[in-house]
Amino acid sequence: MTSVAALLPSSSCFGELSGTVEGWQASSGDKIAGAQAAVDAPDAIGKKTFILEYLGRNPKFDPASVYARFALEKNILGIANGYLGMRSRLRYYNVWHTFPTSIEARESQLWHRDREDYLIVKVFLYLSDVDEGAGPFMYARGSHPKGQLRREAAYSLEGNVKRSTDAQMVEVVPREAWFSGIGPKGTLIFADTRGYHRGGLARERARVMYTAMFTSPASQSEEFMLRGSNFSLPLDSDQAFAIAGRKA
Ligand SMILES: O=C(O)CCC(=O)C(=O)O
């Protein structure tokens, strides 16, 4: 966990990103209110109704957009490439607005491992202040493939995804090793989400968070973003590699 101020240079497009998101919010009050009203709908389970994805379920990949440019900043892409030990691909970005909910934890609010690759780097950038009541991102330290606490927790299946409760997680990773990402707007978290994590169990207030995902170029997981191929590639070769389409 770090922050925009500590990690990124003053030329970072963080301010532009934050302003773009605020502009979206100002012009999308009805959409936000509608999503908020449906958060605890009786058929909410399985629909992730506690999250509104500002760019939609399958955003159109636009390397010129501030959402892509932020992920491709050298100090962010460099961490992803350094951790994965190779040039990575930028596979996803979006802005998530997580609403407070009063029903029991479900989906990504429960502990789980992502499945897109053997190692995954996700970036979470808070665009609102996040305290305990706003459902911070949580991580079971050491549960990733490079860690020392890799045992599988007991789980229940939600569709074909394994989800574990706190009681099940504490059996494999002690509570002292649970990381809770509490921090102000501008907090940046990098996580290998092959390790156990959960978040967005907001009980008191909303959380707004930009997120991006990097995988190896070999990952064969589903494409979340709609990709064209007519990009004029940026000059930096790591950035060009990160946005290039997947080989068939
Ligand atoms: O909303 C959160 O903090 C958890 C995010 C998550 O589970 C994921 O991105 O895989």
The ligand as a MOL file (V3000), in Angstrom:
LIG
                    3D

  0  0  0     0  0            999 V3000
M  V30 BEGIN CTAB
M  V30 COUNTS 10 9 0 0 0
M  V30 BEGIN ATOM
M  V30 1 O -13.8230 -4.7120 -3.8660 0
M  V30 2 C -12.7800 -5.1470 -3.3760 0
M  V30 3 O -12.1130 -4.5100 -2.5490 0
M  V30 4 C -12.3370 -6.5460 -3.7590 0
M  V30 5 C -11.9710 -6.5880 -5.1850 0
M  V30 6 C -11.8130 -7.9760 -5.7020 0
M  V30 7 O -12.1930 -8.9340 -5.1120 0
M  V30 8 C -11.1680 -8.1490 -6.9760 0
M  V30 9 O -10.8970 -7.1580 -7.6890 0
M  V30 10 O -10.8920 -9.3050 -7.3410 0
M  V30 END ATOM
M  V30 BEGIN BOND
M  V30 1 2 1 2
M  V30 2 1 2 3
M  V30 3 1 2 4
M  V30 4 1 4 5
M  V30 5 1 5 6
M  V30 6 2 6 7
M  V30 7 1 6 8
M  V30 8 2 8 9
M  V30 9 1 8 10
M  V30 END BOND
M  V30 END CTAB
M  END
